[in-house]
Amino acid sequence: MSMNQSPRLLAFAGSLRKDSYNRQLAAAAAQMARQAGAEVIEVNLRDYPLPVFDEDVEAAGVPQKVAELKDLFSTADGLLIASPEYNGSVTAALKNLIDWVSRPDASYGRAELFQGRRAALFATSPGGLGGMRGLNHLRDILQPLGTWITPTMLAVPGSMNVFNEEGEMIDEAMAAQLQTVVLQTLNAIALEKATA
C-alpha cells in the first residue's frame, strides 16, 4: 500500500462500453477525490484486455496485462468502483478482473492486493434502482477478500438525466451524495494512516 501522504486511489468502471454512464460516474468520483487532495489514476478496462480466468492459462504464465494491473493495484490505498448491473449482478469484465488480481503469484499473495484497501462502490443505470442489486453482489465479492467497503453505497437511477452530453454530472443532489461517499472513503484512509 502507498505510504505517500496523499492517498492514492484507482478509479474505474466495470463496463467496457466507450460511452458508459458508469465510466462517467467513475470519472466524476475521481475528480471529487482529486479536489479533496487525493492522487487518482483512472483505469479503463478496455486498456487491460484479460482472458477469462483459467488456471491452465495462469499456469502457463501470468498474462502481461494481469501483471500490469497487479502492479497498479499494489500502489493504491483505495478504490473507486462504478459497477454496472448486468442481469442483477456485476459485469463479467469486473468479476474477471477481481478473479485475476486476487490470485497469488511470485510477487503477491492470495487477495493481498485487496486486503486492507478501502473501496467506494457506486453505480448508475437508466432504471429506477440505479444498479443497487449489482452493488450488493460486488460488496459480497470484495469483503471476503479483505476489502473495507465504505458503508454508504450509492445507486444513481435515471442515468440519462444525471449526465449531460459531455459526460458531466449535472444532477446536483446526486453529485452531493457521490461526494459524501468519496469523502467517507478518503477519511477512512486518512484514519488508517494516522493510526498505522
N, C-alpha and C positions, 0 to 999 in steps of 0.2 A: 504494500500500500504506500502511496505517495506520502513523503514526510514534509513536503513543501508547506509553508504557512497557509497559502491559499488552497482551498480544497480543489481537487481535480476530479472532474466528472466526465463520464461518457454519456452522450445523448443520442438516442436512436429510436427508430420506429420499427415495428415488426412487419412492416409492409415493404414489398419490393416495387410497388407501383410508383411511377415517376411523380404523379400529381396527388399522392396520397394525403388525405386530410391529417392522418396521424403523423406523417413526416412534418407537416406544417405545425402540428401541436408540439412535437419534439423540438422543433426549431424555436418556437415561442418560449418553451421552458428553458432552453439553452440560453436564450437572450436574457431572460429574467435572472438566471443564475449568474451570468457574467456581470450584470448590473449590480448584483449583490456581492461581487468580489471573487467569484469562483473562476477557475480556468476550466473551459469546457471544450471538449473535442466532439464534434458532431460526426457520427458514423453512419454512412449509407450502406445498408446491407447489400445493395447492388454491387458495391465495390469489393465485396467479400463473398463471391460465389462459392458455396460449400457443397460437397457431395452429401447426400443423405447419410447420416451417421451409420457406419457399418464397421464392426470390429475387424473384419478382414481388410478393409481399406486402411484402418488405423494401424494394423499390424504391418502393413507394407510401408508405413512411414506417415507421420502426421502431415497432412496436406499443407502447403505453404501458406495459404490464406488462413487456415486454422491457427498456425503458429503465429502469424501476424496479429490476429485477433487476441490470442492469449497474451502476447506481449503488451498489447494495448490495454487490456483489462488489468494487467499487473500494475499499471501506473495509476489506476483510478481509486479514489476514495469512495465514489458513489456512482450511481447510475440513474439516468432519467429515461424511462422507457415508456414510449407511446405504443400501446398494444392493440391493434385492430382485433375485432371479434369476427372470427370465421366459424360459422355453424355453432355458435355458443361457446367457443373456446379460443385458444391462442392460434396464431398462424403457424403453418408448418415451418416457415423460414425462421421464426423466432425460436420455436421449440428445438429445431435442429442446431441453431447457434448455441443454445444453452447446453444441449447434449454434448457438442464438441468441446466447448470451453470448459465444461466441468470435468472432463476426462483427465486422469493422471498421465503424465509423460515424464521424460527425463528432467524437465525443468520445474514442473508444478505437480503438487499432489492433487488427489481427487477433491473437486469442488473448492480448491484453495482460492481460486480467482473469484469466487462468490462469497466465501466466508468472511463475515465482518463488514462486507460492503453495505452501504446504505442505498436503498433504491426507492425512488418515487415512481409510482405506477399511475398511468392515466391513459385515457382512450377517448376517441370520438367516433361517432357514426351518424349517418343520416337519420337513423331511427330514434325512437323515444328513450331507449335505455342507455344509449351512448356507449355501449360496449362493456357494461359492468360485469356481465357473466364471464367474459373473457378475462377481465382483471382478476376476478376471484380465482380462476384457474391458474393464472400466472403467479399469483401470490402463493398458491398451494405448491407450485413447482419450485419457486425460489426459496421459500422459508426452510425446507429440509436441507437445502444446500448451505444454510448458514447466513443467508442474506437478511438484513434487518429491513423490513418494509415500513415505509412511512405510514402511520396509522390511517391517514386520510388518503383514500384512493379516489381519483376524480374521473367520472364518466361525463362526457360532454355530448349531449344529444343535439340533433339538428345541425350537423356539420355545415350544410350549405349556407346557414345564416350566421355562422360563427366566424368564418374567414372571408376576406374579400378576394378578388380575382388575383391579387398579387400574393396571396397566401398569408396575409397578415391577420392576426386575431383581432376582430373588431367588436366582439361581444365583451363589453367591459366587465360585466358581472362574472362571466366565466374566466376571463383573464385574471380577475382578482382571486378567484378560487384556485386557479393554477399557480399563481404566485405564492399563495399560502402553502400549497403542497411542496413547492420548490424550497421555500424558506424553512419549512419544518425539516426537510432533508438536510439542508446546509447547517442548521442549528444542531442536528444530531451529530453530524460530522465534527463540528467545532467542539461540542461537548466531549466527544470521544478523544479528540486530540488533546484537549485540556487536561483530561484525566489519565492519559496514557503514561 
